[in-house]
Amino acid sequence: MTARPYGNNVLITGASSGIGLACLLLFCERGFRVWGVSRSGTSAVSLPDAARLSVLDVTDEQSVETGIRRIWDEAERETGTGIGTVIHCAGFGIGGAAEDTPIADVASQFDTNYFGVLRVDRVLLPLMRERGDSLVIVLGSIAGRISIPFQSHYSATKFAVEAYIEALRMEGKHFGIRAAIIEAGDTKTEFTARRRMAIPEGSVYRAQAVRSVARMEKDERNGYLPERVARAVLHVALKRNPPVRQAVGFSYTLLMFLKRILPDRLAEQVLSSMYLPKER
């Protein structure tokens, strides 16, 4: 492992708040130059001099094309080289039953959580290949390995990201492209308050969905701080041969291990006990 195998320049999506902002601040603190992007292009905290935050909508092809090329040119002009590491943090959740969630909402979630990653990488990867050793990190989730009831479509987007990164690692290795997934669990961020709800009145799932989502939100509000996830991202970003995936926290590492060794039916029972609380 070298000190900075992918150089000093980092691009972070979803950088205005939550884990994305925590990554931006930590990487700047460690001496990196960071270009952060988000739909708003603003942050509630003051940013260090090494950070640039601008508007980029990962669901808009033109915004991505224009924004990425502008940032790449700016990085080359100011530092003599382009972006060596991209960290994908843009995303949102939907709470509700699979049956109740409108297809338009599901498509919107995939558009941000999965296709947003693809759009950015389709512009960045050709530039990175020409530049040399580069790294793609995607903020995944425990829900990308274990499907969570009443977060089925969010889980589906994270499962898709897992498959994409596994393939990208093999396809890009010859060209110096590395890729990794950070699997975060319950984290105390604005993600909880911004979760969209698909729990209509009259739904046969409503009572259980309300209890289940309330349990998730309680766990998130009592979860670890985004800075802990940012430290895991930095740890991976400094590795010349990063792991395929990195779970955050011992409990989630253990959960992933149990998922691998337990029979599917038993694993389902364990997850049901965790995420389908009984009515009191």
C-alpha positions as CSV (number, residue, x, y, z in Angstrom):
1,M,0.0,0.0,0.0
2,T,1.3,3.5,-0.9
3,A,0.2,6.6,0.9
4,R,-2.1,7.8,-1.8
5,P,-2.3,5.2,-4.7
6,Y,-4.9,7.2,-6.6
7,G,-3.5,10.7,-6.1
8,N,-4.8,13.7,-4.2
9,N,-8.0,14.6,-6.1
10,V,-11.4,13.3,-5.0
11,L,-15.0,13.7,-6.3
12,I,-17.9,13.0,-3.9
13,T,-21.6,12.9,-4.9
14,G,-24.3,13.7,-2.4
15,A,-21.7,15.8,-0.6
16,S,-24.0,18.5,0.9
17,S,-25.0,16.5,4.0
18,G,-24.8,13.2,5.8
19,I,-22.1,10.7,4.9
20,G,-21.2,12.5,1.8
21,L,-20.4,15.7,3.8
22,A,-18.6,13.7,6.4
23,C,-16.4,12.2,3.7
24,L,-15.7,15.6,2.2
25,L,-14.6,17.1,5.5
26,L,-12.5,14.1,6.5
27,F,-10.7,13.9,3.2
28,C,-10.0,17.6,3.3
29,E,-8.7,17.3,6.8
30,R,-6.3,14.6,5.6
31,G,-4.9,16.8,2.8
32,F,-6.9,15.8,-0.2
33,R,-8.5,18.2,-2.6
34,V,-12.2,17.5,-2.8
35,W,-14.8,18.4,-5.4
36,G,-18.2,17.8,-3.9
37,V,-21.5,17.8,-5.8
38,S,-25.2,17.6,-5.0
39,R,-28.5,18.8,-6.3
40,S,-28.4,21.9,-4.1
41,G,-24.7,22.6,-4.3
42,T,-24.9,24.1,-0.8
43,S,-24.1,23.0,2.7
44,A,-25.2,24.1,6.2
45,V,-21.6,24.1,7.4
46,S,-18.7,26.1,6.3
47,L,-16.3,24.2,4.1
48,P,-12.5,24.1,4.2
49,D,-10.4,25.8,1.5
50,A,-9.6,22.4,-0.1
51,A,-13.2,21.7,-0.8
52,R,-15.3,22.9,-3.8
53,L,-19.1,22.2,-3.7
54,S,-21.2,22.7,-6.8
55,V,-24.5,21.7,-8.4
56,L,-24.8,18.4,-10.1
57,D,-27.9,16.2,-10.5
58,V,-27.0,12.6,-11.0
59,T,-30.4,11.9,-12.6
60,D,-29.8,14.4,-15.4
61,E,-27.5,13.3,-18.2
62,Q,-26.6,16.8,-19.3
63,S,-25.9,18.0,-15.7
64,V,-23.6,15.0,-15.2
65,E,-21.8,15.4,-18.5
66,T,-21.2,19.1,-18.1
67,G,-20.4,19.0,-14.4
68,I,-17.9,16.1,-14.5
69,R,-16.0,17.5,-17.4
70,R,-15.9,20.9,-15.8
71,I,-14.6,19.4,-12.6
72,W,-12.0,17.3,-14.4
73,D,-10.7,20.3,-16.3
74,E,-10.6,22.3,-13.2
75,A,-8.6,19.6,-11.4
76,E,-6.1,19.3,-14.2
77,R,-5.7,23.1,-14.5
78,E,-5.1,23.5,-10.7
79,T,-3.2,20.4,-9.8
80,G,-1.9,19.0,-13.1
81,T,-4.0,15.8,-12.9
82,G,-7.6,14.7,-12.9
83,I,-9.8,13.0,-10.4
84,G,-8.3,9.8,-9.0
85,T,-11.1,8.7,-6.6
86,V,-14.9,9.0,-6.9
87,I,-17.1,8.4,-3.9
88,H,-20.8,7.9,-4.7
89,C,-23.0,9.0,-1.7
90,A,-26.1,10.3,-3.5
91,G,-29.2,8.3,-2.6
92,F,-32.5,8.2,-0.7
93,G,-34.9,5.7,0.9
94,I,-38.5,4.7,0.5
95,G,-40.5,3.1,3.3
96,G,-43.4,0.9,2.5
97,A,-44.6,-2.4,1.2
98,A,-43.3,-3.6,-2.2
99,E,-46.9,-3.9,-3.4
100,D,-47.9,-0.4,-2.2
101,T,-45.0,1.6,-3.7
102,P,-45.9,3.3,-7.0
103,I,-43.8,2.3,-9.9
104,A,-42.9,6.0,-10.5
105,D,-41.4,6.1,-7.0
106,V,-39.4,2.9,-7.6
107,A,-38.1,4.3,-10.9
108,S,-37.1,7.5,-9.2
109,Q,-35.2,5.6,-6.5
110,F,-33.3,3.5,-9.1
111,D,-32.6,6.7,-11.1
112,T,-30.7,8.2,-8.2
113,N,-29.3,5.2,-6.3
114,Y,-28.3,3.0,-9.2
115,F,-28.4,4.8,-12.5
116,G,-27.0,7.9,-10.9
117,V,-23.8,5.9,-10.2
118,L,-23.7,4.7,-13.8
119,R,-24.2,8.1,-15.3
120,V,-21.3,9.6,-13.3
121,D,-19.0,6.6,-14.0
122,R,-19.8,6.6,-17.8
123,V,-18.3,10.1,-18.0
124,L,-15.5,9.5,-15.5
125,L,-14.2,6.1,-16.4
126,P,-12.8,6.9,-19.8
127,L,-10.9,9.8,-18.3
128,M,-9.7,7.7,-15.3
129,R,-8.5,4.9,-17.7
130,E,-6.4,7.4,-19.5
131,R,-5.1,9.0,-16.3
132,G,-4.0,5.7,-14.7
133,D,-4.7,4.1,-11.3
134,S,-8.1,5.2,-10.1
135,L,-10.7,4.1,-7.6
136,V,-14.5,4.0,-7.6
137,I,-16.2,3.7,-4.2
138,V,-19.9,3.3,-3.8
139,L,-21.8,3.8,-0.5
140,G,-23.8,0.6,-0.4
141,S,-25.7,-0.7,2.6
142,I,-26.3,-3.8,4.7
143,A,-29.6,-3.8,2.7
144,G,-27.6,-4.6,-0.4
145,R,-26.8,-8.0,1.0
146,I,-29.9,-8.6,3.2
147,S,-33.3,-7.5,1.8
148,I,-35.1,-5.5,4.4
149,P,-38.9,-5.8,4.7
150,F,-40.7,-2.5,3.9
151,Q,-37.5,-1.2,2.3
152,S,-37.6,-3.8,-0.6
153,H,-37.0,-1.3,-3.4
154,Y,-34.2,0.5,-1.6
155,S,-32.7,-3.0,-1.0
156,A,-33.1,-3.7,-4.7
157,T,-31.1,-0.6,-5.7
158,K,-28.3,-1.6,-3.3
159,F,-28.3,-5.2,-4.5
160,A,-27.9,-3.8,-8.0
161,V,-24.9,-1.6,-6.9
162,E,-23.2,-4.7,-5.4
163,A,-23.5,-6.6,-8.7
164,Y,-22.2,-3.6,-10.7
165,I,-19.2,-3.1,-8.5
166,E,-18.3,-6.8,-8.6
167,A,-18.3,-6.7,-12.4
168,L,-16.5,-3.3,-12.6
169,R,-13.7,-4.7,-10.5
170,M,-13.0,-7.4,-13.1
171,E,-13.6,-5.3,-16.1
172,G,-11.5,-2.4,-15.0
173,K,-8.5,-4.1,-13.4
174,H,-6.5,-4.3,-16.6
175,F,-6.9,-0.5,-17.0
176,G,-5.9,0.4,-13.4
177,I,-9.5,0.9,-12.2
178,R,-10.3,-0.4,-8.7
179,A,-13.7,-0.5,-7.1
180,A,-15.2,-1.1,-3.7
181,I,-18.5,-1.0,-1.8
182,I,-18.8,0.5,1.7
183,E,-21.7,-1.3,3.5
184,A,-23.1,1.0,6.1
185,G,-25.8,0.1,8.6
186,D,-27.9,2.4,10.8
187,T,-26.3,5.8,10.6
188,K,-27.5,9.0,12.2
189,T,-28.1,11.4,9.3
190,E,-30.7,13.4,7.5
191,F,-31.4,10.2,5.4
192,T,-34.0,9.3,8.0
193,A,-36.1,12.5,7.8
194,R,-35.8,12.5,4.0
195,R,-37.2,8.9,3.6
196,R,-40.2,8.9,1.3
197,M,-43.2,7.0,2.5
198,A,-45.4,4.7,0.5
199,I,-47.9,3.6,3.2
200,P,-51.3,4.4,1.9
201,E,-54.5,4.5,4.1
202,G,-56.4,1.3,3.8
203,S,-53.4,-0.8,2.9
204,V,-53.5,-4.3,4.3
205,Y,-49.8,-3.8,5.1
206,R,-50.2,-0.4,6.8
207,A,-50.1,-1.4,10.5
208,Q,-47.0,-3.6,10.1
209,A,-45.3,-1.1,7.7
210,V,-45.7,1.7,10.2
211,R,-44.3,-0.4,13.0
212,S,-41.4,-1.6,10.9
213,V,-40.4,1.8,9.5
214,A,-40.7,3.3,13.0
215,R,-38.2,0.6,14.3
216,M,-35.8,1.4,11.4
217,E,-36.0,5.1,12.1
218,K,-35.3,4.6,15.8
219,D,-32.3,2.4,15.0
220,E,-31.0,5.1,12.6
221,R,-31.5,7.9,15.1
222,N,-29.5,5.9,17.6
223,G,-27.0,4.7,15.0
224,Y,-23.4,5.6,14.7
225,L,-22.3,9.0,13.3
226,P,-21.5,9.5,9.6
227,E,-17.9,10.3,10.5
228,R,-17.5,6.6,11.3
229,V,-18.5,5.7,7.8
230,A,-16.3,8.4,6.4
231,R,-13.3,6.8,8.3
232,A,-14.1,3.4,6.7
233,V,-14.2,5.1,3.2
234,L,-10.9,6.7,3.8
235,H,-9.4,3.4,5.0
236,V,-10.4,1.8,1.7
237,A,-9.3,4.8,-0.4
238,L,-5.8,4.4,0.8
239,K,-5.5,0.7,-0.3
240,R,-3.9,-0.2,-3.6
241,N,-5.9,-3.4,-3.5
242,P,-9.1,-2.5,-1.9
243,P,-11.6,-5.2,-0.7
244,V,-14.7,-5.9,-2.7
245,R,-16.8,-4.7,0.2
246,Q,-16.2,-3.2,3.7
247,A,-18.9,-3.4,6.3
248,V,-18.9,-0.6,8.9
249,G,-18.9,-1.8,12.5
250,F,-18.4,-5.1,14.2
251,S,-22.1,-5.9,14.5
252,Y,-22.7,-5.6,10.8
253,T,-19.6,-7.5,9.9
254,L,-20.9,-10.3,12.2
255,L,-24.4,-10.0,10.6
256,M,-22.8,-10.5,7.1
257,F,-20.9,-13.6,8.4
258,L,-24.1,-15.1,9.8
259,K,-25.9,-14.4,6.6
260,R,-23.3,-16.5,4.7
261,I,-23.4,-19.5,7.1
262,L,-27.1,-19.7,8.1
263,P,-29.6,-21.5,6.0
264,D,-31.8,-19.1,4.1
265,R,-35.0,-20.0,6.0
266,L,-33.3,-19.4,9.4
267,A,-31.7,-16.1,8.2
268,E,-35.2,-15.0,7.2
269,Q,-36.5,-15.8,10.7
270,V,-33.8,-13.8,12.3
271,L,-34.4,-10.8,10.0
272,S,-38.1,-11.0,10.6
273,S,-37.6,-10.8,14.3
274,M,-35.4,-7.7,13.8
275,Y,-37.5,-5.8,11.3
276,L,-41.1,-7.0,11.9
277,P,-41.9,-5.9,15.4
278,K,-45.1,-7.3,16.9
279,E,-48.0,-5.0,17.9
280,R,-48.0,-4.3,21.6
